[in-house]
Each structure stands twice: as C-alpha cells, then as structure tokens.
Amino acid sequence: MKIKNYTTEILISIMVFLLLFYSSDPVFYSDSSRYLKGSLNDPPLYSAIITAMQSMFVTLNCLVILQTFLIGLGIIFFTKTISNYFNLNVIVKTIVALFLFFPIIEFYNNILTEPLSYAFSLWFVSFVIRLIYNFNILNLAWNSFFVVVLLLMRNQFIFLYPVILFLYLGIFFIYKSKKKLILLTISFISIILTPNSLVSLNEYSKRDSLENKNIINNGSGAFNFIYIDAIYISTIQDLEIFKDNDLKKTLTKILQNTSEQKLSLEHYNGRGHFGSSFPVIMNLSNFLLNDLAMQKNTTVINLKKEITIKLIKKNLKKYIKFLFKKFYDSSWLFVFLPFFIMLAAFPVFLKDKSNLSLFVVFLSTFTLANHFIVYLFGRVQPRYFIYTDFILLIFVFIFFYIFLQKKMK
C-alpha cells in the first residue's frame, strides 16, 4: 500500500482532528432552541440526533465531534468518487478536498442543521455520480437513503423532489429498460412516502405539547414565508380588496406598523433590507392574527393563505419583480452560471444520451432548484446555498482541468 495514494484521506483526517483539538464546544444561535426542543416547525432528524447524543453523552460536545467526523468522511468519500469516475490525480483531488473543507471551519460546531446537511449533500451527490455511471440496486438504495435523510434534515430540501424525478427520467432515457424503470419508480415512491410518514408520525407524537400547539396555531411553515413576502410588498391602499372589516383592521395595523418603521418595499428596497423586515412582520402578524383567528374560530394559517392569495394576486407584477430582486441582490452569479450550463448540456444529453451530459444537467438543476426554493420561501442567506454552490464550483474547476488537460495532449 502506497501512502501517497491516500494523501487526501490522511490530510482531511489530520485537519478534522486539529479542528476538534482547537475546540469542540458547541455554538448556539437563536434557531438552535428549536432543534433542542424538537419543534414541529422542522423535520425531526436533527432533533432526534441531538436527543440521542445527549442521552448517551450528556453534553453536546459529542454532537460537534459527530458533525465534524461526518463532514470529514463526506469529503473523503466525495473526493474518492470523483477521482475514480473523472480520473483525477492526487494534486487535483487534494485541492478539491481542501476547497470543501475550509468553509466548515465557520460552522462545524454550530448547533444547526448546516453541518450534517453539508455532509449528507456530499454523500448524496457522490451516489448520484455512482448511480449514473454504474446503475445497480445498491447505488440506487444509497441514493434513496440520502435523499430521505436530507428531507428529514431541513424543509429546504423539498427541492430534491423535482430534481430526483428529472434525474430518474434521464437515467431511464439512457437505458430504456423496464426493469430499471420499475426500480426507479419504487425508489421515487419510497422517497415520497418515507419522509412524509416519519414527519407525520413525529407530529402526532408531539402535537399535545404547549410549544407545538403554539407553532400550529401560528401557522409556521413554508407558506408562512410567502405570506411575509406578500405583506412586505403591499401597501394600505391594497386592502380595499378585503370585504371582512375585522381582517382589514388587523392588516391595517400590520401594514401601518411596518410602514412607520420603514420596513416595507415602498420605503427601501436595498440589499438585505428584507432580512430586517422579516422578523418584525412575522412576530407582529402572529400576535395579531392569533387573536383574530380565535375570534373567527379558524386558524392562523387559513387567514394567512387568504391574505397571501389576495395580496399577491393584487400585486403580481410587483411580487415577481421582488423575487427577481432577491436573487439579483444576493447570489445572481450562481443562478446564471448553472442556467447557462444547463442550456449547453441539455441538448447534448438529448442527442448523445451520455452519462456525463446527464450528470451536468443534474448538477445545474440541483443548484437552480435550491436557489428557487430559497427565493420563494424565505430570506436569502449565504448558508442556505452551501449544499449546492460549493459542489457546482468544484465541478466547474474539474471540467476546466479536464478540458485543459486534453488540450495539452
């Protein structure tokens, strides 16, 4: 066995140990309390891991150690996979590993879902590559497993549903085998049923707690973010479309408060401003709409749906423009780059049905779908894109390397 063949694995292992030697103390944020308490606002996996680690080791230092080791293993497995299928030398493999490792210094010890989601994303993409280039039941099973794990980790990963459907159609388009179609169909159905069943089971087991009753009553969830967008882009003049006087009075208070604090679109629409408006609109709305919901014997989420549909319908052009501004003010490059990559790769895939062109199409849709879901359902924060954008950049680097290598030959 030659040590130089395992340079990357040894280097990443040493860096993981050095990172933990420097500190394995957990870092808490405002969102950490949700996972510590097992909020129904989030998928149950991370909370379950926290509970398991605390029951075994009492302190959360062991959770930090677990997160860091899993990221390290994810990087090692990912670099090994791309090295095998894209024929990379040790130097390029090491550069890729370091590029993937350095960002984790900022979040490896956070009690948030980002560390484990980052690790599982690396495994997921690794098995997508293996599945495309070497279709078999084992690779399909592992691919399905990591999709389910990601869906149980963050609500954000709902973007994987269309991505996986598109990937499976592409694989069938290449092989055109009834047996493979049956296997892909079983996998896709399991991906839909398994996480949703586990989430429902978790909600049923915890629905009686006071905190989770409040979450349900406040209408938290993906739809909540679209409601906040609708309030942010609206003005008091838009309320003329509402016939219910009580609802109109409540919305007037919300919009007046937002306007007085200069937190609405009409006052300032600069970079990052929506991030300041978000918590104000959310907290004030939950407080006022909760009282109105009890008065009308309905739920907050029903009120939010009614408000959102009417306000967005009234301000549709403004809403679409606002969504475009979200990506323009944040990471527009990582929208245009995968978009043009997809435009180039898709016709090539339709023509030659190659594994490489399918993977490039998957990679671009994987990135675009993540950005779309973030722009549509929440605040734009860089940490929401680490699961896709870093991997995209890695492959841009690899494809340039392969292209230049062929040119030199």
Buried (B, 14 or more C-beta within 10 A) or exposed (E): EEEEEBBBBEBBBEBBEEBBEEEBEBBBEEBBEBBBBBBBBBBBBBBBBBBEBBEEEEEBBBBBBBBBBBBBBBBBBBBBBBBEBBEBEEEBBBBBBBBBBEBBEEBBBBBBBBBBBBBBBBBBBBBBBBBBBEBEEEBBBBBBBBBBBBBBBBBBBBBBBEBBBBBBEBBBEBEEEEEBBEBBEEBBEBBBEBBEEBBEEBEEEBEEBEBBEBBBBBBBBEEBBBBBBBBBBBBBEBBEEBEEEEBBEBBEEBBEBBBEBEBBBBEEBEEEBBEEBBEBBBEBBBEBBBEBBEEEEEBBBEBBBBBBEBBBEBBEEBBEBBBEBBBEBBBBEBBEBBBEBBEEBBEBBEEEBBBBBBBBBBBBBBBBBBBBBBBBBBBBEEBBBBBBBBBBBBBBBBBEBBEEEEEEE
